[in-house]
Amino acid sequence: MKRGTKICVGCNILCAVCVLLVVAAVVGTFILFVQHHSKEKVICTRHEAIVAERCVQLDSELGASIAEINATDTILLPPSNYSKIHGLCEQVEECARQIHCKEIRRAFFEMTVCSFVHFYVTEFAECANKLIAKKDDVQCLGELFNPKEKTIDEMCVSWRKVTPCVKAAIRENCNDRLGILQMRYENQARKGDAVFCEDQVASAPLH
């Protein structure tokens, strides 16, 4: 091989190596940028683990409050009865927002119960009180709001069964001719399964 040819080959190899190094640097910088700006990290820090312990304590209080509500003979109580649960839900959410590693964060954000409670005590509260006022006139509303001794399984069946009737009552009593609140209630009622049905796992993001 001639000397000039060898030099050209060497230059080509050197250029190829330089290109690879530049590409690697760009890719590495991009990965670091994404990791830095991502809300979810893979590895949890010691601080996040400590915060998680506090979140677990709040979560335990939330579970105890839900169990206390479920111990009654009424499927659904007035919105004001859920103020404590709603407050604890907000505390758990706020606590979980301080955690950015996905292993811990997802555990706290996979609770549908808080989504349902938030809807019930805020957006749906006025309508709920109107429906409660009609509970002795409409059978499905009585099933929902009047005390009646039931097993957990019976309560779950009743909760799911009354949804179509409750939607009709929402239309008639809550000025919901367009069906927007009915649709919202139906979607949230599915999340309410996490409260009233033991076989359901609360596995959706909070509101």
N, CA, C and O of each residue as an XYZ file, in Angstrom:
828
protein
N       0.858     -1.198      0.000
C       0.000      0.000      0.000
C       0.892      1.245      0.000
O       1.870      1.327      0.743
N       0.539      2.190     -0.833
C       1.315      3.417     -0.905
C       1.145      4.232      0.361
O       0.147      4.110      1.071
N       2.149      5.077      0.633
C       2.135      5.894      1.850
C       0.915      6.807      1.886
O       0.275      6.957      2.926
N       0.589      7.427      0.721
C      -0.556      8.338      0.661
C      -1.852      7.620      0.961
O      -2.737      8.163      1.622
N      -1.962      6.379      0.466
C      -3.178      5.586      0.706
C      -3.318      5.270      2.173
O      -4.412      5.353      2.731
N      -2.189      4.898      2.819
C      -2.209      4.593      4.251
C      -2.674      5.800      5.059
O      -3.449      5.673      6.007
N      -2.184      6.969      4.664
C      -2.568      8.187      5.384
C      -4.062      8.436      5.253
O      -4.722      8.809      6.223
N      -4.598      8.229      4.043
C      -6.040      8.436      3.814
C      -6.878      7.478      4.643
O      -7.887      7.864      5.233
N      -6.436      6.197      4.680
C      -7.159      5.202      5.481
C      -7.141      5.600      6.951
O      -8.155      5.526      7.646
N      -5.955      6.025      7.412
C      -5.837      6.450      8.807
C      -6.734      7.629      9.114
O      -7.359      7.692     10.173
N      -6.792      8.566      8.177
C      -7.661      9.740      8.375
C      -9.125      9.339      8.437
O      -9.892      9.862      9.246
N      -9.508      8.396      7.563
C     -10.903      7.930      7.550
C     -11.277      7.263      8.868
O     -12.358      7.494      9.409
N     -10.367      6.429      9.380
C     -10.623      5.751     10.659
C     -10.745      6.769     11.779
O     -11.639      6.682     12.621
N      -9.820      7.751     11.778
C      -9.847      8.790     12.810
C     -11.149      9.586     12.749
O     -11.736      9.898     13.785
N     -11.594      9.910     11.556
C     -12.848     10.657     11.389
C     -14.036      9.851     11.903
O     -14.936     10.385     12.552
N     -14.018      8.532     11.593
C     -15.113      7.664     12.040
C     -15.171      7.609     13.560
O     -16.248      7.660     14.155
N     -13.980      7.504     14.190
C     -13.917      7.476     15.654
C     -14.439      8.786     16.229
O     -15.180      8.791     17.212
N     -14.048      9.898     15.609
C     -14.507     11.214     16.081
C     -16.023     11.334     15.994
O     -16.674     11.849     16.903
N     -16.573     10.849     14.881
C     -18.037     10.891     14.703
C     -18.731     10.073     15.781
O     -19.725     10.514     16.358
N     -18.205      8.875     16.054
C     -18.789      8.017     17.087
C     -18.737      8.686     18.453
O     -19.696      8.620     19.222
N     -17.607      9.336     18.753
C     -17.463     10.026     20.040
C     -18.459     11.178     20.158
O     -19.053     11.388     21.215
N     -18.634     11.912     19.076
C     -19.586     13.030     19.085
C     -21.005     12.520     19.293
O     -21.761     13.074     20.092
N     -21.366     11.448     18.561
C     -22.705     10.857     18.700
C     -22.933     10.374     20.126
O     -23.992     10.612     20.706
N     -21.929      9.690     20.694
C     -22.046      9.187     22.067
C     -22.228     10.337     23.052
O     -23.018     10.243     23.991
N     -21.490     11.422     22.828
C     -21.597     12.582     23.720
C     -22.985     13.207     23.644
O     -23.566     13.581     24.662
N     -23.511     13.315     22.419
C     -24.850     13.895     22.240
C     -25.909     13.025     22.908
O     -26.778     13.526     23.621
N     -25.826     11.707     22.667
C     -26.794     10.778     23.269
C     -26.706     10.821     24.789
O     -27.726     10.858     25.477
N     -25.473     10.817     25.313
C     -25.288     10.865     26.767
C     -25.853     12.132     27.371
O     -26.495     12.097     28.420
N     -25.612     13.263     26.701
C     -26.142     14.548     27.183
C     -27.663     14.537     27.187
O     -28.295     15.030     28.122
N     -28.248     13.968     26.128
C     -29.713     13.898     26.033
C     -30.295     13.051     27.157
O     -31.296     13.428     27.766
N     -29.674     11.912     27.433
C     -30.156     11.024     28.501
C     -30.088     11.725     29.847
O     -31.027     11.660     30.640
N     -28.954     12.406     30.102
C     -28.814     13.135     31.367
C     -29.857     14.241     31.481
O     -30.404     14.478     32.558
N     -30.130     14.916     30.368
C     -31.134     15.989     30.363
C     -32.513     15.432     30.697
O     -33.241     16.000     31.510
N     -32.865     14.318     30.065
C     -34.180     13.702     30.309
C     -34.301     13.254     31.753
O     -35.328     13.483     32.392
N     -33.252     12.613     32.275
C     -33.288     12.146     33.660
C     -33.405     13.316     34.630
O     -34.114     13.238     35.634
N     -32.695     14.409     34.313
C     -32.709     15.573     35.208
C     -34.081     16.232     35.244
O     -34.525     16.692     36.296
N     -34.753     16.280     34.093
C     -36.032     16.975     34.006
C     -37.227     16.052     34.204
O     -38.361     16.525     34.287
N     -36.998     14.767     34.280
C     -38.116     13.840     34.490
C     -38.609     13.926     35.921
O     -37.814     14.071     36.850
N     -39.935     13.835     36.104
C     -40.515     13.877     37.440
C     -40.330     12.542     38.159
O     -40.397     12.479     39.387
N     -40.099     11.491     37.401
C     -39.932     10.176     38.002
C     -38.495      9.707     37.829
O     -37.988      9.633     36.709
N     -37.846      9.394     38.936
C     -36.509      8.825     38.901
C     -36.617      7.339     39.207
O     -37.576      6.877     39.824
N     -35.610      6.611     38.761
C     -35.624      5.169     39.008
C     -35.168      4.864     40.429
O     -35.760      4.025     41.108
N     -34.111      5.548     40.883
C     -33.526      5.260     42.193
C     -34.041      6.252     43.226
O     -34.054      7.459     42.984
N     -34.463      5.741     44.376
C     -34.976      6.595     45.449
C     -33.822      7.071     46.335
O     -32.905      6.309     46.642
N     -33.882      8.331     46.735
C     -32.873      8.862     47.643
C     -33.255      8.534     49.086
O     -34.378      8.115     49.366
N     -32.312      8.730     49.979
C     -32.571      8.495     51.405
C     -33.674      9.438     51.908
O     -34.545      9.040     52.682
N     -33.616     10.692     51.450
C     -34.638     11.668     51.861
C     -36.028     11.211     51.421
O     -36.991     11.315     52.181
N     -36.125     10.707     50.196
C     -37.422     10.244     49.687
C     -37.932      9.049     50.482
O     -39.135      8.912     50.702
N     -37.025      8.195     50.908
C     -37.419      7.047     51.728
C     -37.972      7.513     53.077
O     -38.935      6.944     53.590
N     -37.354      8.553     53.647
C     -37.833      9.106     54.927
C     -39.211      9.740     54.746
O     -40.104      9.557     55.573
N     -39.371     10.493     53.649
C     -40.673     11.105     53.352
C     -41.725     10.020     53.164
O     -42.866     10.163     53.605
N     -41.330      8.932     52.506
C     -42.267      7.831     52.255
C     -42.795      7.236     53.554
O     -43.954      6.826     53.623
N     -41.949      7.185     54.588
C     -42.400      6.671     55.886
C     -43.523      7.542     56.445
O     -44.491      7.039     57.014
N     -43.377      8.857     56.273
C     -44.421      9.776     56.729
C     -45.698      9.586     55.903
O     -46.808      9.643     56.433
N     -45.526      9.361     54.611
C     -46.679      9.120     53.740
C     -47.412      7.843     54.144
O     -48.641      7.784     54.113
N     -46.644      6.826     54.522
C     -47.247      5.555     54.939
C     -48.104      5.750     56.184
O     -49.184      5.169     56.294
N     -47.628      6.565     57.120
C     -48.408      6.847     58.335
C     -49.732      7.532     57.989
O     -50.779      7.182     58.533
N     -49.677      8.499     57.088
C     -50.897      9.185     56.646
C     -51.824      8.221     55.916
O     -53.044      8.260     56.080
N     -51.221      7.359     55.110
C     -52.000      6.373     54.363
C     -52.707      5.405     55.307
O     -53.836      4.990     55.043
N     -52.048      5.046     56.400
C     -52.661      4.160     57.402
C     -53.851      4.841     58.070
O     -54.883      4.213     58.307
N     -53.698      6.137     58.374
C     -54.816      6.899     58.946
C     -55.984      6.953     57.967
O     -57.145      6.849     58.362
N     -55.663      7.116     56.699
C     -56.697      7.153     55.663
C     -57.448      5.830     55.613
O     -58.677      5.808     55.553
N     -56.702      4.727     55.637
C     -57.328      3.405     55.615
C     -58.236      3.178     56.807
O     -59.312      2.595     56.674
N     -57.799      3.642     57.982
C     -58.607      3.488     59.197
C     -59.896      4.301     59.102
O     -60.951      3.848     59.548
N     -59.815      5.491     58.527
C     -60.999      6.344     58.375
C     -61.994      5.736     57.394
O     -63.205      5.809     57.603
N     -61.483      5.138     56.330
C     -62.354      4.477     55.352
C     -63.041      3.276     55.989
O     -64.232      3.047     55.778
N     -62.280      2.509     56.771
C     -62.852      1.343     57.454
C     -63.949      1.767     58.426
O     -64.960      1.079     58.571
N     -63.743      2.896     59.087
C     -64.737      3.409     60.037
C     -66.037      3.776     59.322
O     -67.129      3.485     59.811
N     -65.909      4.414     58.166
C     -67.093      4.769     57.368
C     -67.797      3.508     56.876
O     -69.025      3.428     56.894
N     -67.019      2.534     56.440
C     -67.589      1.297     55.899
C     -68.274      0.453     56.961
O     -69.030     -0.461     56.632
N     -68.019      0.749     58.229
C     -68.624     -0.036     59.315
C     -70.092      0.328     59.520
O     -70.798     -0.354     60.264
N     -70.558      1.391     58.873
C     -71.961      1.790     59.011
C     -72.840      0.910     58.126
O     -72.340      0.179     57.271
N     -74.167      0.989     58.342
C     -75.117      0.198     57.552
C     -75.603      0.950     56.317
O     -76.467      0.460     55.589
N     -75.052      2.136     56.081
C     -75.455      2.946     54.932
C     -74.352      2.901     53.875
O     -73.176      3.093     54.184
N     -74.742      2.647     52.630
C     -73.740      2.555     51.571
C     -73.023      3.886     51.388
O     -71.793      3.947     51.389
N     -73.810      4.956     51.231
C     -73.211      6.264     50.979
C     -73.798      7.292     51.940
O     -75.010      7.506     51.974
N     -72.939      7.915     52.707
C     -73.355      8.928     53.680
C     -73.338     10.317     53.026
O     -72.812     10.458     51.921
N     -73.896     11.337     53.675
C     -73.828     12.695     53.131
C     -72.375     13.142     52.927
O     -71.482     12.682     53.639
N     -72.137     14.024     51.970
C     -70.766     14.478     51.671
C     -69.997     14.974     52.889
O     -68.790     14.753     52.988
N     -70.680     15.642     53.815
C     -69.997     16.194     54.992
C     -69.336     15.113     55.840
O     -68.373     15.389     56.556
N     -69.845     13.883     55.765
C     -69.274     12.782     56.546
C     -67.914     12.337     56.024
O     -67.198     11.604     56.705
N     -67.557     12.772     54.829
C     -66.302     12.339     54.216
C     -65.226     13.426     54.271
O     -64.189     13.313     53.617
N     -65.476     14.478     55.052
C     -64.510     15.583     55.104
C     -63.155     15.135     55.660
O     -62.111     15.576     55.179
N     -63.169     14.262     56.667
C     -61.908     13.782     57.242
C     -61.130     12.961     56.218
O     -59.921     13.134     56.060
N     -61.834     12.063     55.522
C     -61.186     11.241     54.499
C     -60.628     12.128     53.390
O     -59.515     11.914     52.909
N     -61.410     13.118     52.992
C     -60.963     14.026     51.936
C     -59.692     14.762     52.362
O     -58.759     14.905     51.572
N     -59.661     15.225     53.607
C     -58.478     15.910     54.114
C     -57.255     15.009     54.136
O     -56.157     15.435     53.776
N     -57.443     13.758     54.560
C     -56.326     12.811     54.586
C     -55.856     12.478     53.176
O     -54.658     12.319     52.940
N     -56.795     12.374     52.241
C     -56.422     12.134     50.845
C     -55.510     13.251     50.337
O     -54.502     12.991     49.680
N     -55.873     14.484     50.648
C     -55.061     15.619     50.205
C     -53.677     15.597     50.850
O     -52.684     15.948     50.212
N     -53.614     15.184     52.116
C     -52.316     15.106     52.793
C     -51.435     14.022     52.179
O     -50.233     14.214     52.001
N     -52.049     12.870     51.854
C     -51.286     11.781     51.233
C     -50.782     12.221     49.860
O     -49.633     11.962     49.502
N     -51.644     12.883     49.096
C     -51.239     13.369     47.774
C     -50.080     14.355     47.882
O     -49.092     14.248     47.155
N     -50.211     15.313     48.791
C     -49.176     16.328     48.968
C     -47.859     15.688     49.397
O     -46.789     16.078     48.929
N     -47.945     14.715     50.279
C     -46.752     14.004     50.738
C     -46.104     13.257     49.573
O     -44.885     13.283     49.407
N     -46.937     12.590     48.770
C     -46.419     11.787     47.661
C     -45.771     12.649     46.583
O     -44.887     12.182     45.866
N     -46.201     13.900     46.463
C     -45.613     14.787     45.450
C     -44.151     15.119     45.747
O     -43.424     15.573     44.864
N     -43.726     14.896     46.980
C     -42.330     15.149     47.337
C     -41.425     13.991     46.929
O     -40.202     14.074     47.039
N     -42.039     12.917     46.460
C     -41.289     11.719     46.074
C     -41.268     11.627     44.555
O     -42.316     11.673     43.911
N     -40.075     11.498     43.985
C     -39.955     11.484     42.530
C     -39.410     10.164     41.985
O     -39.220     10.031     40.776
N     -39.158      9.198     42.848
C     -38.715      7.891     42.355
C     -39.957      7.026     42.154
O     -40.818      6.950     43.030
N     -40.040      6.382     41.007
C     -41.293      5.751     40.604
C     -41.699      4.578     41.482
O     -42.892      4.309     41.623
N     -40.725      3.857     42.088
C     -41.086      2.693     42.899
C     -42.013      3.081     44.048
O     -42.990      2.385     44.324
N     -41.705      4.186     44.714
C     -42.516      4.624     45.853
C     -43.681      5.485     45.388
O     -44.805      5.316     45.860
N     -43.424      6.400     44.472
C     -44.445      7.363     44.040
C     -45.700      6.666     43.522
O     -46.815      7.054     43.871
N     -45.524      5.645     42.694
C     -46.674      4.971     42.092
C     -47.538      4.276     43.135
O     -48.750      4.155     42.962
N     -46.920      3.825     44.206
C     -47.678      3.138     45.258
C     -48.713      4.063     45.883
O     -49.803      3.622     46.249
N     -48.376      5.347     46.006
C     -49.300      6.301     46.620
C     -50.271      6.901     45.616
O     -51.353      7.352     45.992
N     -49.895      6.910     44.347
C     -50.781      7.507     43.361
C     -51.705      6.475     42.724
O     -52.439      6.804     41.792
N     -51.685      5.244     43.203
C     -52.585      4.232     42.683
C     -53.714      4.003     43.672
O     -53.885      2.899     44.189
N     -54.489      5.059     43.935
C     -55.600      4.972     44.884
C     -56.826      5.639     44.287
O     -56.899      6.867     44.241
N     -57.785      4.853     43.830
C     -58.976      5.435     43.235
C     -59.911      5.992     44.289
O     -60.720      6.869     43.986
N     -59.823      5.510     45.517
C     -60.748      5.945     46.558
C     -60.703      7.458     46.723
O     -61.748      8.084     46.899
N     -59.527      8.055     46.672
C     -59.407      9.498     46.863
C     -60.027     10.262     45.700
O     -60.584     11.342     45.894
N     -59.935      9.722     44.521
C     -60.551     10.362     43.366
C     -62.064     10.422     43.541
O     -62.684     11.454     43.281
N     -62.659      9.310     43.983
C     -64.105      9.278     44.199
C     -64.517     10.237     45.314
O     -65.473     10.997     45.159
N     -63.807     10.202     46.422
C     -64.154     11.053     47.563
C     -64.043     12.528     47.185
O     -64.909     13.327     47.540
N     -62.984     12.887     46.469
C     -62.817     14.281     46.045
C     -64.010     14.727     45.194
O     -64.547     15.817     45.391
N     -64.415     13.889     44.259
C     -65.572     14.200     43.410
C     -66.837     14.348     44.250
O     -67.624     15.273     44.044
N     -67.026     13.439     45.187
C     -68.263     13.394     45.969
C     -68.417     14.610     46.885
O     -69.522     15.130     47.035
N     -67.336     15.064     47.491
C     -67.443     16.164     48.469
C     -67.271     17.546     47.832
O     -67.469     18.560     48.501
N     -66.909     17.594     46.564
C     -66.740     18.897     45.903
C     -67.756     19.054     44.770
O     -68.819     19.648     44.954
N     -67.424     18.531     43.632
C     -68.246     18.710     42.433
C     -69.661     18.147     42.571
O     -70.612     18.721     42.041
N     -69.801     17.026     43.283
C     -71.092     16.336     43.354
C     -71.866     16.642     44.632
O     -73.001     16.190     44.778
N     -71.289     17.389     45.549
C     -71.884     17.571     46.879
C     -73.295     18.150     46.825
O     -74.197     17.639     47.489
N     -73.494     19.198     46.054
C     -74.814     19.836     45.978
C     -75.860     18.864     45.443
O     -76.963     18.767     45.981
N     -75.505     18.152     44.388
C     -76.430     17.168     43.816
C     -76.683     16.032     44.799
O     -77.818     15.574     44.933
N     -75.644     15.573     45.488
C     -75.797     14.481     46.459
C     -76.814     14.842     47.529
O     -77.649     14.014     47.892
N     -76.755     16.052     48.032
C     -77.701     16.483     49.069
C     -79.129     16.539     48.534
O     -80.077     16.260     49.268
N     -79.288     16.897     47.265
C     -80.616     16.883     46.645
C     -81.141     15.451     46.524
O     -82.323     15.196     46.753
N     -80.266     14.532     46.166
C     -80.670     13.127     46.045
C     -81.021     12.541     47.408
O     -81.968     11.765     47.533
N     -80.257     12.914     48.421
C     -80.531     12.431     49.781
C     -81.917     12.888     50.235
O     -82.618     12.157     50.935
N     -82.302     14.080     49.841
C     -83.633     14.596     50.203
C     -84.747     13.774     49.563
O     -85.883     13.795     50.037
N     -84.427     13.041     48.475
C     -85.421     12.228     47.763
C     -85.301     10.735     48.078
O     -85.949      9.913     47.430
N     -84.488     10.384     49.056
C     -84.171      8.978     49.293
C     -85.372      8.128     49.680
O     -85.356      6.916     49.467
N     -86.419      8.736     50.245
C     -87.611      7.970     50.629
C     -88.645      7.917     49.507
O     -89.672      7.250     49.631
N     -88.366      8.626     48.412
C     -89.301      8.661     47.283
C     -88.840      7.814     46.103
O     -89.659      7.355     45.308
N     -87.539      7.607     45.989
C     -86.973      6.845     44.867
C     -86.243      5.628     45.431
O     -85.342      5.762     46.259
N     -86.644      4.432     44.971
C     -86.144      3.192     45.578
C     -84.620      3.089     45.551
O     -84.000      2.738     46.556
N     -84.024      3.393     44.412
C     -82.567      3.220     44.323
C     -81.824      4.211     45.214
O     -80.739      3.914     45.713
N     -82.413      5.390     45.410
C     -81.785      6.361     46.307
C     -81.888      5.895     47.753
O     -80.976      6.111     48.551
N     -83.012      5.249     48.084
C     -83.148      4.661     49.414
C     -82.143      3.547     49.628
O     -81.596      3.387     50.720
N     -81.903      2.770     48.565
C     -80.908      1.694     48.619
C     -79.519      2.265     48.891
O     -78.695      1.647     49.566
N     -79.284      3.437     48.357
C     -77.959      4.046     48.460
C     -77.756      4.809     49.768
O     -76.694      4.725     50.384
N     -78.781      5.553     50.187
C     -78.604      6.494     51.295
C     -79.279      6.098     52.608
O     -78.966      6.678     53.648
N     -80.192      5.132     52.590
C     -80.859      4.721     53.830
C     -80.101      3.578     54.492
O     -79.582      2.703     53.799
N     -80.029      3.570     55.817
C     -79.331      2.472     56.507
C     -80.075      1.155     56.340
O     -81.297      1.091     56.475
N     -79.327      0.122     56.049
C     -79.893     -1.218     55.904
C     -78.763     -2.216     56.104
O     -77.727     -2.133     55.444
N     -78.964     -3.148     57.007
C     -77.897     -4.099     57.331
C     -77.581     -4.976     56.124
O     -78.459     -5.636     55.569
N     -76.309     -4.968     55.729
C     -75.859     -5.740     54.571
C     -74.462     -6.286     54.832
O     -73.690     -5.716     55.603
N     -74.154     -7.393     54.181
C     -72.773     -7.875     54.177
C     -71.990     -7.023     53.178
O     -72.578     -6.270     52.402
N     -70.675     -7.145     53.201
C     -69.839     -6.411     52.250
C     -70.211     -6.779     50.817
O     -70.295     -5.909     49.949
N     -70.435     -8.073     50.571
C     -70.789     -8.515     49.219
C     -72.126     -7.932     48.784
O     -72.270     -7.495     47.642
N     -73.103     -7.922     49.684
C     -74.422     -7.362     49.362
C     -74.327     -5.864     49.094
O     -74.996     -5.339     48.204
N     -73.496     -5.186     49.867
C     -73.306     -3.751     49.677
C     -72.688     -3.468     48.309
O     -73.070     -2.519     47.625
N     -71.738     -4.299     47.928
C     -71.072     -4.151     46.635
C     -72.066     -4.342     45.489
O     -72.078     -3.568     44.532
N     -72.899     -5.380     45.596
C     -73.902     -5.656     44.559
C     -74.871     -4.487     44.437
O     -75.192     -4.048     43.332
N     -75.335     -3.986     45.577
C     -76.273     -2.854     45.574
C     -75.633     -1.612     44.961
O     -76.253     -0.910     44.162
N     -74.392     -1.353     45.344
C     -73.676     -0.181     44.843
C     -73.602     -0.190     43.324
O     -73.837      0.831     42.678
N     -73.278     -1.341     42.758
C     -73.144     -1.431     41.307
C     -74.503     -1.431     40.604
O     -74.647     -0.882     39.512
N     -75.482     -2.042     41.235
C     -76.800     -2.207     40.613
C     -77.543     -0.882     40.450
O     -78.263     -0.699     39.468
N     -77.382      0.036     41.387
C     -78.212      1.249     41.387
C     -77.709      2.352     40.458
O     -78.402      3.353     40.272
N     -76.538      2.197     39.881
C     -75.958      3.282     39.081
C     -76.881      3.818     37.983
O     -77.038      5.035     37.884
N     -77.503      2.961     37.146
C     -78.393      3.506     36.106
C     -79.544      4.327     36.682
O     -79.882      5.383     36.147
N     -80.145      3.849     37.766
C     -81.248      4.563     38.407
C     -80.769      5.879     39.014
O     -81.460      6.894     38.927
N     -79.600      5.861     39.621
C     -79.048      7.082     40.211
C     -78.782      8.119     39.119
O     -79.011      9.310     39.326
N     -78.305      7.675     37.971
C     -78.078      8.600     36.853
C     -79.383      9.279     36.436
O     -79.403     10.478     36.156
N     -80.468      8.509     36.397
C     -81.773      9.086     36.052
C     -82.202     10.109     37.102
O     -82.766     11.153     36.774
N     -81.927      9.797     38.367
C     -82.276     10.722     39.454
C     -81.439     11.998     39.374
O     -81.926     13.084     39.685
N     -80.196     11.865     38.961
C     -79.333     13.039     38.780
C     -79.916     13.943     37.694
O     -79.956     15.165     37.833
N     -80.360     13.318     36.624
C     -80.949     14.087     35.516
C     -82.176     14.866     35.984
O     -82.347     16.034     35.635
N     -83.013     14.226     36.760
C     -84.276     14.838     37.167
C     -84.112     15.870     38.282
O     -84.830     16.869     38.314
N     -83.186     15.635     39.180
C     -83.098     16.466     40.391
C     -81.936     17.453     40.414
O     -81.907     18.366     41.239
N     -80.987     17.269     39.516
C     -79.777     18.103     39.574
C     -79.561     18.930     38.309
O     -78.446     19.368     38.025
N     -80.637     19.137     37.558
C     -80.590     19.988     36.365
C     -79.445     19.577     35.434
O     -78.634     20.404     35.016
N     -79.401     18.283     35.124
C     -78.309     17.757     34.299
C     -78.866     17.198     32.990
O     -78.683     16.019     32.687
N     -79.533     18.030     32.231
C     -80.157     17.594     30.980
C     -79.134     17.153     29.940
O     -79.422     16.289     29.113
N     -77.958     17.734     29.976
C     -76.922     17.368     29.005
C     -76.200     16.072     29.384
O     -75.489     15.492     28.563
N     -76.382     15.624     30.613
C     -75.798     14.350     31.039
C     -74.345     14.412     31.461
O     -73.713     13.374     31.663
N     -73.802     15.618     31.600
C     -72.383     15.750     31.957
C     -72.118     15.215     33.363
O     -71.178     14.449     33.578
N     -72.953     15.623     34.316
C     -72.760     15.162     35.696
C     -73.066     13.678     35.822
O     -72.447     12.981     36.625
N     -74.022     13.190     35.030
C     -74.329     11.754     35.039
C     -73.116     10.938     34.590
O     -72.775      9.921     35.194
N     -72.478     11.401     33.527
C     -71.290     10.708     33.025
C     -70.159     10.754     34.047
O     -69.467      9.758     34.260
N     -69.972     11.917     34.679
C     -68.936     12.054     35.700
C     -69.219     11.118     36.870
O     -68.310     10.477     37.397
N     -70.496     11.046     37.274
C     -70.855     10.164     38.387
C     -70.577      8.704     38.024
O     -70.013      7.959     38.826
N     -70.967      8.302     36.832
C     -70.763      6.907     36.424
C     -69.283      6.544     36.431
O     -68.904      5.475     36.909
N     -68.448      7.433     35.902
C     -67.002      7.177     35.887
C     -66.440      7.083     37.300
O     -65.625      6.210     37.599
N     -66.884      7.991     38.164
C     -66.385      7.983     39.534
C     -66.970      6.819     40.336
O     -66.326      6.316     41.257
N     -68.184      6.391     39.992
C     -68.800      5.261     40.698
C     -67.968      3.996     40.521
O     -67.896      3.161     41.423
N     -67.343      3.857     39.357
C     -66.463      2.695     39.144
C     -65.277      2.752     40.107
O     -64.826      1.725     40.615
N     -64.784      3.955     40.349
C     -63.685      4.103     41.303
C     -64.176      3.879     42.725
O     -63.407      3.481     43.601
N     -65.468      4.138     42.952
C     -66.052      3.876     44.262
C     -66.063      2.405     44.619
O     -66.235      2.043     45.783
N     -65.879      1.546     43.609
C     -65.764      0.109     43.890
C     -64.655     -0.159     44.896
O     -64.727     -1.103     45.683
N     -63.620      0.690     44.861
C     -62.493      0.517     45.784
C     -62.914      0.723     47.232
O     -62.250      0.239     48.149
N     -64.026      1.447     47.443
C     -64.529      1.685     48.789
C     -65.501      0.592     49.204
O     -65.452      0.097     50.331
N     -66.389      0.218     48.277
C     -67.518     -0.634     48.641
C     -67.360     -2.103     48.255
O     -68.162     -2.934     48.681
N     -66.362     -2.436     47.471
C     -66.203     -3.813     47.007
C     -64.810     -4.324     47.362
O     -63.809     -3.791     46.883
N     -64.746     -5.346     48.193
C     -63.455     -5.847     48.683
C     -62.603     -6.448     47.586
O     -61.378     -6.489     47.703
N     -63.249     -6.927     46.496
C     -62.485     -7.600     45.446
C     -61.816     -6.623     44.493
O     -61.105     -7.032     43.575
N     -62.049     -5.311     44.714
C     -61.477     -4.310     43.824
C     -60.171     -3.779     44.394
O     -60.044     -3.570     45.601
N     -59.214     -3.568     43.520
C     -57.941     -2.969     43.917
C     -57.933     -1.537     43.432
O     -58.200     -1.271     42.261
N     -57.628     -0.616     44.323
C     -57.589      0.799     43.936
C     -56.358      1.051     43.092
O     -55.253      1.162     43.624
N     -56.533      1.145     41.770
C     -55.361      1.168     40.905
C     -55.440      2.215     39.805
O     -55.119      1.924     38.653
N     -55.855      3.409     40.138
C     -55.851      4.484     39.154
C     -55.319      5.753     39.786
O     -55.406      5.914     41.003
N     -54.736      6.716     38.940
C     -54.197      7.933     39.501
C     -55.248      8.766     40.195
O     -56.434      8.709     39.870
N     -54.792      9.531     41.146
C     -55.697     10.446     41.812
C     -56.062     11.560     40.870
O     -55.442     11.809     39.837
N     -57.128     12.216     41.312
C     -57.612     13.297     40.482
C     -56.468     14.246     40.151
O     -56.671     15.238     39.450
